[in-house]
Amino acid sequence: MAPLRYDETSATLNFNYPTMSADSLIWQHLDATGLRFAIIVARFNTSITERLLEGARDALKKTGAASHEVFRVPGAFELPFAAKKLAGGGDYDAIIALGCVIRGDTPHFDYVAGECARGVQQVALETGIPIAFGVLTTDTTAQAEARAGGEAGNKGFDAAMTAVEMARFPSVPGGTR
Ligand code: INI
């Protein structure tokens, strides 16, 4: 299956998007009309996370989201707390958590990345609000850059598409349910 490419110059998706998602063809059918989103962006590694934000915004625009609000937190470790506060308010149909954790010389990476992932999933399960995990966890800055609008796509775009799909769950994109 050919991958989709998000074409900056067109209003649609075409078939060369360099995503890691095997579900990318489904994205053509996603419809976010009437849905409200919160995007939480970690400032740590901000040159990367702001690119993830651009990707997420593009996806919400392309799928016709009614609205989105952007919130910022210091680092990926803070994403679950922010998500819980926002999910509890009832103002959003789904939340997109964006961050970038790059492995260093100490075990700090494992604590930050692990607790971020665990916390985000916990909040989604506790609140029933879908939270897309748009957090890069990489060994190098180059790997992160590749996934934030580089040759490996934009993980923020992918996460926002996931948020749209899960906000509609169990409806099948383009399907009859
Ligand atoms: N936060 C990140 O988002 N990415 C990182 O790579 C990172 N590193 O490497 O330390 C990081 N640390 C900060 C952390 O998220 C918290 O903000 C901090 O520990 C205060 O709670």
Boltz pocket constraint, residues with backbone or C-beta under 6 A from the ligand:
constraints:
  - pocket:
      binder: B
      contacts: [[A, 42], [A, 44], [A, 45], [A, 74], [A, 75], [A, 76], [A, 77], [A, 78], [A, 99], [A, 100], [A, 101], [A, 102], [A, 103], [A, 104], [A, 108], [A, 109], [A, 112]]
      max_distance: 6.0
